[in-house]
Amino acid sequence: MRGQGAGRDGMGCRLRAMLAVLLFLALALLAPPGARANPVAATTVAATTVMANPVTVNGPDLSLGGHLDLLEDKGRDLTLADVMSGPAASRFTPATRDTPGFARTHSAYWARVTLDNPTDGTINRLLVFAYPYYRSLDLYMFSGDGQLPVAQRHVAEGAVARGTDIPHRYPVFALALPPGRTVLYMRVEHYFASFALYLRSSDAQAQVDRRDILLHGLTFGVLIIAAAYQFALVVMAGVEVGVTLLFYALITLAYIYGQLGYPWEHLPADLASHYYREVVGTLPVAVGQIFAVQFLDLRRRQPWIARLLLLSTGLLVLDTPLHYLDPARGSGIAQALALLGSVLTLTAAVRDLRRSVNARFFLLGFLPIVGVAVVWSLRASGVLPAAIWTEAALYAPNAIGLVLLTFGVAYRIGKEREERERALEASEAALRRANDELEDRVRTRTAELSDSLEKLKRSQDALVQAEKLASLGQLVAGVAHEINTPIGVTLTTASHVSERVTAIDHLVRDGRLRRSDLTDFMGELAESSRLMLSNIGRAASLIQSFKQVSADQSSEERRRVELCAYMEEVVSSLGPNLRRSGHAAEVICHGPVELETYPGLLAQVLTNFVSNSILHAYEPGVRGRITITARRLPPGEGAGNQGDAQADGYAGGAEVVYQDDGRGIPAAILPRIFDPFFTTRRGAGGTGLGLNIVYNLVTHRLKGTVTAASEAGAGTRFTLVLPDLRGRDLEIDDLAARGDDRAADAAGRPHTPDTLVATGLAR
């Protein structure tokens, strides 16, 4: 526990020390313009026109910054004549460091230096201002009597041409120094004024350029490789933080390109000015802060820091136009926001250091980038010189930090991929378990459904049988009622004959029989015999029809029948019910129609049609008329005859049309009349099975089709198309002999009550 406490205390001390350093830098950066590193404003030297000791040009590479006399022009209105004579000339002050610099200032600065050529010939040198950014740079060269400049140069930010003598990332001027002394006056104007000034030979400058090219090439190469690697990660993984880091890598390349001054060498002056202000000024910091929010997952882990960082990013973007209006103030605000973002980012990373590997990678990559910001601020303010090591410190740590951050993103992507794979494996395992459970539930449910279906089938068979028995019971009741009349007449006549025989017998016994009595008796006996024979014959006919129809409905035997005669028998057996309800039925045939089918099932279908008409088609007291029409179908037109069967000439079957002239069926319910348990008389004893039984019998057992048509007030018409089952068997045999798969379907594949057969052969 003490070790853990000590670790936390040590980390807290380091964090406080880091915050103190950053606070000191913030105070330094936010100090008023010109208050730091300004030897001109801080020195109160007595007025003098004596110049500093001349610089002897005796080497290929001389640093002139420490030999300058400097003058601050706060109003930016002093002319060359003002600084050469008069009160302003007396305010020049010797520089106190090798690289004088003045950060975030609105002033212009003048500098002068005396060069001494100890030789007898002209010395050619390059005057290098090793700082690429100047809003205005003026150079005046005096030699001889020193009254008029022998050469002058002017460089202005945004000018069409930079005005330097050779194309370079820095302002470079070619000087031809005559024997003796040469005085140089220089005026610079920029919100980061700097006099990193060197006098070099062409060979020395070429050597410096080669060194810079090597160093810069290595840096750009590392950055390009890191960007390419990050691009590959983005293509493979496509994570949001990878895209942001790729953008940051490209922005860093652009930043270093601008920070080193290359836009001034390769781009027009106007474009170079915009490039520096907009790309180098704020964009890298803004993108870096967005990357920090994403990489450290601050929205979830530390939301208040995330909100402050995003606010800082927005302010950085809004600060960009201020660079045009007030460059010094805009730069100061950008530096303050960048410092605030750095403090917040480091705070978030340190707080999450122990809990997150991402925080450790981020801290390793971010610290070098923070170092770049510190070096840049110190160099711009003149604390650090514009030397090769400070220049390298402006971009090399950026490359190192970006590489480390790239490794961090790669590690994060790898960890996220591992987590996704583990989650995927867990999901697959859960899915397999769910599938197994679902399969078990499906099997259990299937078994339950199978049992329910079996029970439903048994119930349906029972209901169908009950419906059949009910229909047969109605038939029996009607036939019984119809037979009662002839039997009653016969019984009455027989009773009358018996009484007359007894009376004649008494007359004979008494000897009172007369011829007229015998004649009357014989006449009555003949009439009674005729009446009894007629009624007994009628009863016998009814019984015969009932026996045939009931036997067919009971046995469901398949046989060949003459359809019209059989339907006459069915209608005759239904006659009592029809007459009792006041309706008439008629069978109309167009020639003989012989058919091999199940006549009992057809009788049940017609019985259901008649019962349906009696129950639903007519209002009470209305007398209706029912017609049943049958006709022979030509070959190929009947149900189940398709394809080759049409060419083989099998019997086409028959068409039976049942028509009543009742009220009709509403169009809204007509499509549902064959559905099981659908009835409009649920409370009046209707079961909804009558027409469903008709549909099942016709489509499954009789292998035919049934359709219904109706119009309101015009009655209802049912059309049956029945195949000749003998011809159908011959067709199936022929298909089977030829190996046609439809034979199995036509031979009796089961079908649901609400579907027709798919093949067209079996319906």
VOGU-3710 file (C-alpha; in Angstrom, 3 decimals, decimal comma):
1> mrgqgagrdg> 0,000/0,000/0,000  2,860/2,405/0,757  4,365/1,594/-2,620  1,114/2,392/-4,356  0,734/5,615/-2,391  4,288/6,570/-3,145  3,680/5,885/-6,835  0,609/8,101/-6,804  2,488/10,824/-4,907  5,356/10,658/-7,388
11> mgcrlramla> 2,988/10,845/-10,308  1,212/13,786/-8,680  4,533/15,603/-8,216  5,463/15,015/-11,844  2,063/16,237/-12,961  2,338/19,379/-10,805  5,836/20,072/-12,096  4,690/19,673/-15,676  1,754/21,986/-15,111  4,057/24,569/-13,485
21> vllflalall> 6,405/24,549/-16,500  3,490/24,894/-18,897  2,038/27,726/-16,798  5,386/29,533/-16,900  5,471/29,164/-20,685  1,907/30,443/-20,936  2,753/33,535/-18,907  5,803/34,084/-21,063  3,818/33,729/-24,269  0,968/35,935/-23,094
31> appgaranpv> 3,255/38,780/-21,993  2,673/42,082/-23,787  4,294/42,415/-27,229  7,822/43,657/-27,137  8,219/43,126/-23,386  10,513/40,098/-23,752  13,879/39,668/-25,377  13,827/43,262/-26,586  17,223/44,773/-25,926  16,323/47,918/-27,780
41> aattvaattv> 13,355/48,828/-25,596  14,996/47,725/-22,366  18,267/49,551/-22,813  18,712/53,269/-22,118  22,087/53,864/-23,692  23,217/57,391/-24,216  22,721/58,728/-27,700  25,632/57,958/-29,943  26,296/57,724/-33,636  29,276/55,483/-33,187
51> manpvtvngp> 28,757/52,121/-34,938  29,801/48,814/-33,522  33,174/47,400/-34,419  33,263/46,246/-38,048  33,050/42,563/-38,864  36,032/41,351/-40,798  35,028/39,113/-43,697  37,713/36,480/-43,347  35,801/33,176/-43,471  33,242/31,322/-45,588
61> dlslgghldl> 30,522/31,334/-42,893  29,959/34,221/-40,502  27,078/34,792/-38,045  26,198/38,476/-38,044  23,382/38,510/-35,450  25,632/39,302/-32,520  27,319/42,201/-34,382  24,155/44,116/-35,179  23,049/47,480/-33,902  19,256/47,393/-33,406
71> ledkgrdltl> 16,575/50,052/-33,371  12,863/49,580/-32,617  10,483/51,574/-34,827  7,242/51,447/-32,837  5,340/53,642/-35,259  6,788/51,853/-38,305  7,300/55,265/-39,897  11,085/55,813/-39,765  12,830/56,174/-43,103  16,369/55,309/-44,110
81> advmsgpaas> 17,375/58,968/-43,736  15,873/59,046/-40,230  17,931/56,107/-39,005  21,148/57,293/-40,662  21,103/60,750/-39,023  19,101/62,623/-36,488  17,650/61,484/-33,159  16,736/57,967/-34,379  20,328/57,253/-35,382  21,399/57,796/-31,818
91> rftpatrdtp> 19,021/55,154/-30,456  20,727/52,141/-32,068  21,733/49,611/-29,414  24,174/46,700/-29,802  22,614/43,243/-29,890  23,011/41,090/-26,835  22,693/37,628/-28,460  23,719/35,917/-31,657  20,130/35,624/-32,918  18,091/38,683/-31,935
101> gfarthsayw> 14,357/38,043/-32,048  11,205/39,870/-31,028  8,021/37,859/-30,569  4,489/39,055/-31,277  5,332/42,670/-31,902  3,650/45,412/-33,900  6,901/47,328/-34,292  9,337/47,417/-37,178  13,035/46,880/-36,424  16,103/48,395/-38,007
111> arvtldnptd> 19,533/46,804/-37,909  22,939/47,917/-39,154  26,283/46,219/-39,437  29,681/47,197/-40,834  31,587/44,662/-42,935  35,360/45,022/-43,524  36,973/43,518/-46,636  40,692/43,379/-45,776  41,687/42,227/-49,235  42,432/44,202/-52,359
121> gtinrllvfa> 39,681/42,514/-54,411  35,946/42,167/-54,311  34,558/39,425/-52,081  31,301/37,781/-53,224  29,120/36,587/-50,401  25,497/35,526/-49,784  23,590/37,382/-47,098  21,172/34,768/-45,643  18,215/35,651/-43,443  17,675/32,207/-41,838
131> ypyyrsldly> 14,027/32,917/-41,065  11,464/32,476/-43,829  8,613/34,700/-42,670  8,777/38,471/-43,184  5,931/40,770/-43,986  8,475/43,288/-45,178  12,297/43,116/-45,522  14,447/45,986/-46,831  18,210/45,874/-47,391  20,426/48,883/-48,104
141> mfsgdgqlpv> 24,159/48,601/-48,886  26,592/51,529/-48,560  30,251/51,638/-49,499  32,770/54,297/-50,356  31,708/57,721/-49,128  28,534/56,211/-47,692  26,240/58,981/-48,926  24,045/56,890/-51,249  23,333/53,143/-51,202  25,120/51,268/-53,920
151> aqrhvaegav> 22,489/48,479/-53,768  19,109/47,939/-52,165  16,622/45,059/-52,002  12,978/44,853/-50,956  10,949/41,762/-50,055  7,226/42,051/-49,267  4,877/39,288/-48,225  2,321/38,859/-50,979  4,492/40,474/-53,659  4,394/38,955/-57,115
161> argtdiphry> 8,102/38,137/-56,864  9,902/37,601/-53,614  12,713/39,927/-54,593  15,583/37,740/-53,435  18,569/37,222/-55,667  18,379/33,407/-55,758  15,328/31,114/-55,238  15,572/29,730/-51,750  13,364/28,886/-48,803  14,981/31,830/-46,954
171> pvfalalppg> 15,567/35,370/-48,211  19,072/35,249/-49,734  20,871/38,247/-51,264  24,068/38,253/-53,310  26,569/40,861/-52,119  29,712/42,063/-53,867  31,870/43,546/-51,085  34,514/45,980/-52,393  37,832/46,474/-50,521  37,333/48,420/-47,335
181> rtvlymrveh> 34,240/48,903/-45,330  30,611/48,297/-46,350  27,665/49,355/-44,192  24,378/47,407/-44,339  21,076/48,806/-43,119  18,165/46,352/-42,759  14,550/46,859/-41,858  12,244/43,940/-40,962  8,543/43,960/-40,192  6,753/40,892/-38,929
191> yfasfalylr> 4,904/39,845/-35,792  7,795/37,419/-35,150  10,767/39,627/-36,018  14,063/37,729/-36,197  17,621/38,551/-37,267  19,070/35,068/-37,826  21,641/36,574/-40,188  24,589/34,810/-41,881  27,216/35,848/-44,403  28,294/32,804/-46,410
201> ssdaqaqvdr> 30,180/31,891/-49,479  28,384/29,990/-52,217  30,202/26,790/-51,286  29,367/27,196/-47,596  25,698/27,827/-48,413  25,670/24,818/-50,737  27,076/22,693/-47,912  24,371/23,963/-45,542  21,729/23,276/-48,188  23,016/19,717/-48,704
211> rdillhgltf> 22,902/19,114/-44,971  19,375/20,505/-44,801  18,236/18,425/-47,773  19,552/15,260/-46,122  17,968/16,065/-42,788  14,700/17,183/-44,322  14,622/14,207/-46,686  14,987/11,801/-43,787  12,227/13,581/-41,919  9,855/13,679/-44,860
221> gvliiaaayq> 10,664/10,056/-45,692  9,766/8,938/-42,181  6,564/10,977/-42,281  5,577/9,621/-45,689  6,226/6,043/-44,567  4,185/6,661/-41,419  1,375/8,194/-43,476  1,448/5,265/-45,926  1,396/2,776/-43,053  -1,480/4,686/-41,477
231> falvvmagve> -3,305/4,668/-44,816  -2,927/0,888/-44,961  -4,337/0,633/-41,444  -7,267/2,827/-42,414  -7,983/0,724/-45,505  -7,848/-2,520/-43,522  -9,572/-1,377/-40,338  -11,407/1,822/-41,274  -11,588/3,101/-37,694  -12,349/6,758/-37,065
241> vgvtllfyal> -9,180/7,455/-35,081  -7,063/5,973/-37,895  -8,602/8,348/-40,420  -7,917/11,310/-38,141  -4,294/10,270/-37,599  -3,823/9,844/-41,346  -5,127/13,370/-41,819  -2,846/14,567/-39,035  0,144/12,899/-40,743  -0,627/14,703/-43,986
251> itlayiygql> -1,132/17,988/-42,128  2,186/17,448/-40,309  3,921/17,009/-43,648  2,332/20,240/-44,817  3,243/21,928/-41,519  6,924/21,012/-41,717  6,960/21,947/-45,385  5,683/25,397/-44,444  7,692/25,754/-41,229  10,930/25,223/-43,138
261> gypwehlpad> 10,030/27,962/-45,595  9,656/25,823/-48,707  6,408/27,515/-49,816  8,420/30,717/-50,327  10,743/28,846/-52,664  8,224/26,801/-54,664  4,962/28,757/-54,558  3,906/32,242/-55,579  4,279/34,755/-52,772  0,529/35,253/-52,238
271> lashyyrevv> -0,121/31,508/-52,069  2,894/31,007/-49,794  1,542/33,619/-47,401  -1,894/31,954/-47,188  -0,291/28,524/-46,903  1,771/29,558/-43,915  -1,011/31,324/-42,059  -3,741/28,743/-42,591  -1,835/25,450/-42,650  1,077/26,136/-40,347
281> gtlpvavgqi> -0,850/28,458/-38,048  -3,746/26,467/-36,571  -4,701/23,389/-38,557  -2,142/20,910/-37,110  -3,083/21,878/-33,545  -6,821/21,565/-34,264  -6,480/18,159/-35,924  -4,152/16,984/-33,145  -6,713/17,891/-30,486  -9,468/16,028/-32,328
291> favqfldlrr> -7,153/13,005/-32,573  -6,484/13,172/-28,831  -10,234/13,131/-28,093  -10,708/10,072/-30,302  -7,581/8,114/-29,382  -7,989/8,555/-25,625  -11,748/7,968/-25,899  -12,289/11,133/-23,886  -15,986/11,476/-24,730  -16,619/8,364/-22,672
301> rqpwiarlll> -13,772/8,311/-20,146  -13,284/12,034/-19,414  -16,137/13,953/-21,044  -15,350/17,347/-19,486  -11,840/17,353/-20,961  -13,285/16,262/-24,291  -15,691/19,199/-24,257  -12,925/21,678/-23,432  -10,653/20,281/-26,155  -13,396/20,467/-28,774
311> lstgllvldt> -14,157/24,022/-27,631  -10,477/24,898/-28,006  -10,491/23,359/-31,490  -13,480/25,462/-32,492  -11,821/28,620/-31,181  -8,662/27,787/-33,128  -10,678/27,571/-36,327  -12,425/30,847/-35,532  -9,052/32,468/-34,768  -7,776/31,890/-38,311
321> plhyldparg> -9,356/35,073/-39,768  -7,750/37,083/-36,957  -4,341/36,269/-38,472  -5,263/38,553/-41,347  -6,659/41,370/-39,221  -4,091/41,331/-36,431  -1,326/38,756/-36,996  0,407/39,345/-33,659  -2,765/39,051/-31,593  -4,065/36,156/-33,652
331> sgiaqalall> -0,815/34,271/-33,222  -0,876/34,904/-29,483  -4,408/33,556/-29,164  -3,476/30,503/-31,239  -0,458/29,838/-29,015  -2,556/30,239/-25,871  -5,208/27,829/-27,211  -2,540/25,370/-28,299  -0,982/25,566/-24,819  -4,385/25,055/-23,208
341> gsvltltaav> -5,031/22,056/-25,447  -1,618/20,612/-24,597  -2,257/20,970/-20,861  -5,690/19,364/-21,154  -4,408/16,535/-23,333  -1,465/15,777/-21,068  -3,751/15,909/-18,038  -6,137/13,414/-19,624  -3,310/11,072/-20,641  -1,625/11,203/-17,202
351> rdlrrsvnar> -4,909/10,593/-15,376  -5,554/7,530/-17,527  -1,964/6,325/-17,606  -2,371/3,285/-15,384  -5,712/2,176/-16,724  -5,122/2,484/-20,454  -2,344/1,328/-22,758  -3,627/3,879/-25,260  -2,738/6,660/-22,808  0,858/5,393/-22,571
361> ffllgflpiv> 1,275/5,244/-26,336  -0,286/8,668/-26,652  1,990/10,176/-24,016  5,073/8,748/-25,726  4,011/10,202/-29,067  2,631/13,480/-27,793  5,552/14,629/-25,630  7,918/15,117/-28,619  5,202/17,155/-30,355  4,795/19,304/-27,228
371> gvavvwslra> 8,559/19,768/-27,272  8,289/21,087/-30,831  5,736/23,668/-29,703  7,977/24,754/-26,840  11,071/25,070/-29,066  9,088/26,948/-31,686  7,763/29,432/-29,132  11,175/29,976/-27,544  12,852/30,371/-30,907  10,176/32,761/-32,171
381> sgvlpaaiwt> 10,541/34,847/-29,014  14,314/35,008/-29,442  15,214/32,893/-26,420  16,660/30,150/-28,621  18,830/30,903/-31,638  17,939/30,079/-35,239  20,597/27,377/-35,386  20,675/23,984/-37,067  19,811/22,179/-33,861  16,827/24,393/-33,137
391> eaalyapnai> 15,679/23,978/-36,713  15,951/20,207/-36,423  14,022/20,397/-33,172  11,123/21,954/-35,070  10,379/18,944/-37,258  12,341/15,834/-36,214  10,303/15,343/-32,990  7,170/15,682/-35,071  8,235/12,697/-37,159  9,188/10,709/-34,057
401> glvlltfgva> 5,914/11,527/-32,324  3,868/10,661/-35,390  5,634/7,300/-35,727  4,946/6,521/-32,060  1,309/7,545/-32,442  1,065/5,370/-35,543  2,335/2,421/-33,510  -0,245/3,315/-30,866  -3,059/3,347/-33,402  -1,834/0,041/-34,850
411> yrigkereer> -1,760/-1,452/-31,350  -5,233/-0,101/-30,641  -6,582/-1,471/-33,916  -5,007/-4,834/-33,118  -6,530/-4,867/-29,645  -9,904/-3,812/-30,995  -9,672/-6,546/-33,619  -8,860/-9,104/-30,923  -11,770/-7,830/-28,853  -14,045/-7,984/-31,888
421> eraleaseaa> -12,863/-11,515/-32,641  -13,473/-12,549/-29,041  -16,854/-10,861/-29,128  -17,569/-12,555/-32,453  -16,589/-15,926/-31,045  -18,776/-15,284/-28,005  -21,608/-14,195/-30,283  -21,167/-17,275/-32,452  -21,173/-19,496/-29,372  -24,282/-17,721/-28,094
431> lrrandeled> -25,822/-18,047/-31,537  -25,035/-21,758/-31,623  -26,598/-22,169/-28,184  -29,589/-20,159/-29,309  -29,830/-22,278/-32,470  -29,658/-25,465/-30,425  -32,312/-24,158/-28,069  -34,380/-23,026/-31,025  -34,034/-26,410/-32,693  -35,121/-28,101/-29,469
441> rvrtrtaels> -38,044/-25,727/-29,202  -38,886/-26,283/-32,867  -38,769/-30,037/-32,417  -40,943/-29,787/-29,314  -43,305/-27,384/-31,013  -43,365/-29,537/-34,140  -44,310/-32,548/-32,076  -47,017/-30,510/-30,356  -48,238/-29,214/-33,698  -48,203/-32,732/-35,123
451> dsleklkrsq> -50,334/-33,911/-32,216  -52,602/-30,896/-32,633  -52,821/-31,516/-36,379  -53,664/-35,153/-35,807  -56,344/-34,153/-33,309  -57,582/-31,537/-35,744  -57,760/-34,088/-38,512  -59,695/-36,456/-36,277  -61,987/-33,615/-35,262  -62,419/-32,614/-38,873
461> dalvqaekla> -63,198/-36,198/-39,881  -65,665/-36,368/-37,018  -67,257/-33,110/-38,093  -67,399/-34,230/-41,712  -68,938/-37,531/-40,646  -71,392/-35,677/-38,435  -72,260/-33,392/-41,317  -72,755/-36,392/-43,563  -74,927/-38,098/-40,976  -76,891/-34,900/-40,472
471> slgqlvagva> -77,420/-34,657/-44,211  -78,431/-38,305/-44,333  -80,708/-37,744/-41,328  -82,432/-34,900/-43,126  -82,818/-37,175/-46,144  -84,269/-39,958/-43,987  -86,660/-37,546/-42,319  -87,839/-36,231/-45,653  -88,240/-39,708/-47,167  -90,058/-40,936/-44,068
481> heintpigvt> -92,439/-38,011/-44,263  -92,982/-38,622/-47,970  -93,616/-42,361/-47,540  -96,180/-41,737/-44,800  -98,694/-40,393/-47,332  -98,936/-43,420/-49,716  -98,663/-45,824/-46,807  -101,516/-43,984/-45,031  -103,657/-43,987/-48,158  -102,958/-47,689/-48,648
491> lttashvser> -103,773/-48,418/-45,019  -107,019/-46,436/-45,199  -108,031/-48,164/-48,439  -107,185/-51,589/-47,025  -109,316/-50,816/-43,926  -112,220/-49,753/-46,142  -111,914/-52,934/-48,232  -111,835/-55,008/-45,044  -115,046/-53,370/-43,786  -116,826/-53,884/-47,120
501> vtaidhlvrd> -115,774/-57,547/-47,194  -117,240/-58,022/-43,694  -120,519/-56,347/-44,759  -120,842/-58,525/-47,908  -120,092/-61,584/-45,808  -122,988/-60,703/-43,475  -125,326/-60,228/-46,441  -124,335/-63,593/-47,846  -124,851/-65,296/-44,491  -128,272/-63,703/-44,097
511> grlrrsdltd> -129,279/-64,475/-47,671  -129,922/-60,838/-48,341  -127,168/-60,361/-50,951  -128,425/-58,713/-54,057  -126,856/-58,412/-57,432  -126,560/-54,644/-57,072  -124,712/-55,048/-53,744  -122,236/-57,429/-55,324  -121,790/-55,169/-58,309  -121,086/-52,146/-56,085
521> fmgelaessr> -118,668/-54,146/-53,947  -116,699/-55,362/-56,952  -116,401/-51,789/-58,247  -115,166/-50,504/-54,895  -112,758/-53,427/-54,645  -111,292/-52,702/-58,045  -110,887/-48,977/-57,253  -109,351/-49,755/-53,853  -106,921/-52,254/-55,419  -105,853/-49,661/-58,000
531> lmlsnigraa> -105,380/-47,010/-55,296  -103,390/-49,340/-53,058  -101,167/-50,483/-55,927  -100,492/-46,877/-56,980  -99,519/-45,732/-53,476  -97,480/-48,854/-52,738  -95,622/-48,353/-56,026  -94,902/-44,733/-55,134  -93,578/-45,768/-51,720  -91,440/-48,474/-53,287
541> sliqsfkqvs> -89,946/-45,943/-55,730  -89,096/-43,569/-52,899  -87,547/-46,366/-50,884  -85,517/-47,525/-53,874  -84,128/-43,998/-54,501  -83,370/-43,567/-50,819  -81,640/-46,946/-50,693  -79,439/-46,059/-53,685  -78,502/-42,596/-52,487  -77,966/-43,607/-48,879
551> adqsseerrr> -75,960/-46,634/-49,900  -73,744/-44,465/-52,128  -73,196/-41,933/-49,376  -72,386/-44,683/-46,901  -70,046/-46,769/-48,993  -68,384/-44,091/-51,177  -67,997/-46,774/-53,815  -66,518/-45,792/-57,134  -68,586/-46,917/-60,096  -69,774/-45,865/-63,489
561> velcaymeev> -73,113/-44,056/-63,519  -75,378/-42,260/-65,914  -75,093/-38,847/-64,379  -78,474/-37,417/-65,329  -80,469/-40,405/-64,086  -78,503/-40,500/-60,875  -79,050/-36,820/-60,200  -82,787/-37,401/-60,840  -82,742/-39,989/-58,058  -80,908/-37,587/-55,757
571> vsslgpnlrr> -83,433/-34,827/-56,480  -86,271/-37,270/-55,991  -84,899/-38,246/-52,573  -84,687/-34,544/-51,714  -88,218/-33,920/-52,973  -89,932/-33,993/-49,560  -87,637/-31,290/-48,164  -88,071/-29,197/-51,290  -91,853/-29,477/-51,289  -92,069/-28,814/-47,554
581> sghaaevich> -90,134/-25,566/-48,059  -92,150/-24,690/-51,177  -89,285/-24,944/-53,699  -88,975/-26,876/-56,942  -85,909/-28,587/-58,423  -85,276/-29,713/-61,984  -82,501/-31,711/-63,652  -81,668/-30,720/-67,244  -79,342/-32,893/-69,343  -78,042/-32,405/-72,855
591> gpveletypg> -77,782/-36,002/-73,882  -76,582/-38,977/-71,865  -73,620/-38,320/-69,603  -71,817/-41,449/-68,402  -69,064/-40,964/-65,860  -66,903/-43,120/-63,642  -66,805/-41,376/-60,291  -67,929/-41,620/-56,669  -71,698/-41,108/-56,970  -72,269/-41,066/-53,213
601> llaqvltnfv> -69,892/-38,143/-52,849  -71,626/-36,354/-55,712  -74,981/-36,968/-54,001  -73,582/-35,452/-50,805  -72,343/-32,415/-52,758  -75,779/-31,868/-54,358  -77,502/-32,427/-51,012  -75,311/-29,746/-49,414  -76,057/-27,365/-52,298  -79,818/-27,889/-51,908
611> snsilhayep> -79,642/-27,568/-48,107  -77,594/-24,383/-48,499  -80,149/-22,906/-50,896  -83,095/-23,813/-48,656  -81,333/-22,351/-45,603  -79,750/-19,196/-47,055  -81,064/-18,326/-50,510  -84,726/-17,488/-49,896  -86,713/-15,334/-47,580  -89,512/-17,092/-45,617
621> gvrgritita> -92,584/-17,651/-47,795  -90,714/-17,175/-51,073  -90,947/-20,054/-53,544  -87,752/-20,730/-55,407  -86,588/-22,713/-58,399  -83,427/-24,782/-58,572  -81,950/-26,137/-61,816  -79,167/-28,682/-62,150  -77,646/-28,831/-65,624  -75,178/-31,474/-66,826
631> rrlppgegag> -73,290/-31,793/-70,074  -70,518/-33,932/-71,453  -67,153/-32,201/-71,875  -65,146/-32,848/-75,025  -61,723/-34,574/-74,696  -58,989/-32,335/-73,264  -61,442/-29,891/-71,650  -62,114/-31,727/-68,422  -60,329/-31,360/-65,119  -56,999/-33,047/-64,965
641> nqgdaqadgy> -56,460/-33,424/-68,714  -53,438/-31,453/-69,905  -50,417/-31,856/-72,075  -50,183/-35,152/-73,909  -53,522/-36,338/-72,538  -55,321/-33,945/-74,831  -53,762/-35,533/-77,840  -54,536/-39,054/-76,609  -58,288/-38,417/-76,642  -59,233/-39,458/-73,129
651> aggaevvyqd> -62,734/-38,653/-71,954  -63,049/-35,059/-70,896  -65,449/-35,631/-67,983  -68,580/-33,658/-67,258  -69,718/-30,220/-66,194  -72,487/-29,873/-63,621  -73,994/-26,424/-63,033  -76,148/-25,891/-59,934  -78,227/-22,688/-60,104  -80,785/-21,171/-57,734
661> dgrgipaail> -82,730/-17,914/-58,117  -82,355/-16,756/-54,517  -81,009/-13,565/-52,986  -77,359/-14,304/-53,935  -74,120/-14,047/-51,969  -72,600/-10,602/-51,172  -69,383/-9,920/-53,105  -67,490/-9,195/-49,862  -67,901/-12,748/-48,551  -67,984/-14,678/-51,830
671> prifdpfftt> -64,200/-15,453/-51,786  -64,557/-16,947/-48,273  -67,515/-19,297/-48,684  -65,285/-22,377/-49,051  -63,221/-21,542/-45,945  -63,725/-23,952/-43,042  -66,024/-22,749/-40,259  -67,079/-19,648/-42,178  -70,833/-19,083/-41,820  -73,242/-16,169/-41,687
681> rrgaggtglg> -75,618/-18,089/-39,391  -73,287/-18,806/-36,462  -76,041/-18,153/-33,902  -78,722/-20,022/-35,897  -77,106/-23,460/-35,958  -74,698/-22,952/-38,874  -71,337/-24,781/-38,609  -69,515/-23,311/-41,599  -68,519/-26,794/-42,832  -71,055/-27,423/-45,589
691> lnivynlvth> -69,317/-25,722/-48,503  -65,874/-26,576/-47,122  -66,877/-30,248/-47,240  -68,105/-29,682/-50,806  -64,747/-28,157/-51,709  -62,750/-31,009/-50,150  -64,934/-33,707/-51,723  -64,760/-32,182/-55,189  -61,063/-31,254/-55,247  -59,606/-34,218/-53,329
701> rlkgtvtaas> -61,894/-37,209/-53,828  -63,644/-36,431/-57,089  -60,424/-34,840/-58,504  -62,399/-31,981/-59,988  -62,906/-28,270/-59,498  -65,669/-26,185/-58,005  -66,237/-22,471/-58,536  -68,932/-20,107/-57,341  -70,492/-17,039/-58,933  -73,211/-14,845/-57,580
711> eagagtrftl> -74,952/-11,527/-58,087  -77,106/-9,753/-55,563  -80,763/-10,595/-56,293  -79,865/-12,906/-59,204  -79,110/-16,135/-57,351  -75,991/-18,231/-56,977  -74,317/-20,597/-59,436  -71,905/-23,421/-58,549  -69,964/-24,994/-61,428  -68,497/-28,474/-60,985
721> vlpdlrgrdl> -66,009/-29,861/-63,493  -65,640/-33,600/-62,846  -63,165/-35,828/-64,636  -63,933/-39,302/-65,855  -61,771/-41,187/-63,373  -61,326/-44,096/-65,746  -59,832/-41,846/-68,387  -57,743/-40,179/-65,700  -56,335/-43,526/-64,540  -55,359/-44,329/-68,105
731> eiddlaargd> -53,619/-40,950/-68,337  -51,706/-41,520/-65,079  -50,638/-44,958/-66,254  -49,411/-43,428/-69,504  -47,461/-40,736/-67,675  -45,905/-43,300/-65,343  -44,882/-45,453/-68,302  -43,087/-42,430/-69,787  -41,405/-41,531/-66,460  -43,271/-38,227/-66,015
741> draadaagrp> -42,965/-36,876/-62,451  -46,525/-35,553/-62,622  -47,873/-39,068/-62,336  -47,045/-39,210/-58,625  -48,814/-35,908/-58,046  -51,850/-36,934/-60,051  -52,055/-40,298/-58,323  -53,094/-38,850/-55,029  -50,658/-36,467/-53,377  -52,473/-34,901/-50,387
751> htpdtlvatg> -53,488/-31,270/-50,596  -54,682/-28,700/-48,118  -58,351/-27,644/-48,197  -57,563/-24,101/-49,387  -55,239/-24,897/-52,275  -55,610/-26,403/-55,697  -53,219/-28,900/-57,140  -49,944/-27,508/-58,474  -49,578/-29,846/-61,449  -52,851/-29,242/-63,282
761> lar> -53,439/-33,000/-63,477  -54,680/-33,639/-59,941  -56,919/-31,021/-58,356
//
